[in-house]
Amino acid sequence: MCNSAKLTEFSPAANDTIIVNDIPLTSIGDLSDINTLVEGIGENNLLSTFGGFVKKFLPTKAPSDYKLFLTYLSNDALPLSSVRLPLFHKVHFASNVLKNDSRVSHPSFIAPSFCKDLLMSGQKPEKTGGIIGSIKRQNNIEEAVEQALLDGMETVIIFGYMKDPVYYYSKIVPLINKHPGQIKYAGFMDDRQKMYDAVSDVYSSVSKPWSAVRHECTMTYTRFHAPESPNEGDRMANDQIFGIWKDELAL
């Protein structure tokens, strides 16, 4: 429902509310060239790494022109220890577990991720496993693929945005070559109903509280295989989640 554009078009204006996810801001000045900052993530650049380290210890405070929120969806993305929290007015956590694990005393609130309204899949294929999530080392995708094959899946489809190409070519491609024709990389799929209709089972090797994928598997009658996650209580409805954001952003 939101308008979107490329990062190269991003230009903050006075009184904007900016929600930041998985981008290592070290100063307000980074907002003026956010595209360059994002392109540098993951590059082995000693100079930029040292610069970020130095900036971390410079005095800072939340900006007066903007309202900055940091949204923190998992503890395997951007470690909070590397974030300049004083830049942000508040931190959004996707779960109580994440907040408790972070052990930070910064103003914060909790709201799980939204889920699309999905339907029970009409006719599913047999023995077709799916791996859903960004292609990055922290998701241990190769372990999930191997477990799916051990369980007798005849085909394994990997759905996800290519966030770490080095990891993909060093860990996933060797598996694809080892099992020709069995493992396929489908990339990011925006049509989640179509994605769940294409698989009988979904595999994950990481434990995530309030997992959107787990909830979507329940809605589509897709078997979900993953380690047990900490109990977060009942799943929130989308209107409840929206209500939290509406209050926090003073909409």
URBEL-V391947 format. One record per pair of residues at least 4 apart in sequence whose C-alpha atoms are under 6 Angstrom apart, sorted by the first residue. I is the first residue (numbers start at 1). J is the second residue. Records with the same first field share a line. If there is no record, write none. Layout:
BEGIN
I: J  J
END
This chain:
BEGIN
7: 35
8: 35
14: 65
15: 65  66
16: 66
17: 66  67
18: 68
19: 69  70
20: 70
21: 71
22: 78
30: 34
61: 86  87
62: 86  87  88
68: 88  89
69: 88  89  90  91
70: 91  92
71: 91  92
72: 92  93
73: 94
90: 107  108
91: 108
92: 108  109  110
93: 99  110
94: 110  111  112
95: 110  112
111: 241
114: 238
119: 220
120: 219  220  221
121: 197  220
124: 197  200
125: 200
127: 153  154
128: 153  155  156  199  200
129: 153  156  199  201  202
130: 156  157  158  199  202
131: 158  159  202  203
132: 159  160
133: 160
134: 160  161
135: 160  161  162  163  164
136: 163  164
137: 167
142: 172
144: 203  204  205
148: 153
149: 153
155: 182  183
156: 183
157: 183  184  185
158: 185  186
159: 186  187  188
160: 187  188
161: 187  188
167: 171
168: 172
169: 173
176: 180  183
200: 222
201: 222  223  224
202: 224
203: 225
204: 226
205: 226
207: 227  229
208: 229
209: 229  230
217: 221  222
242: 246
245: 249
246: 250  251
END
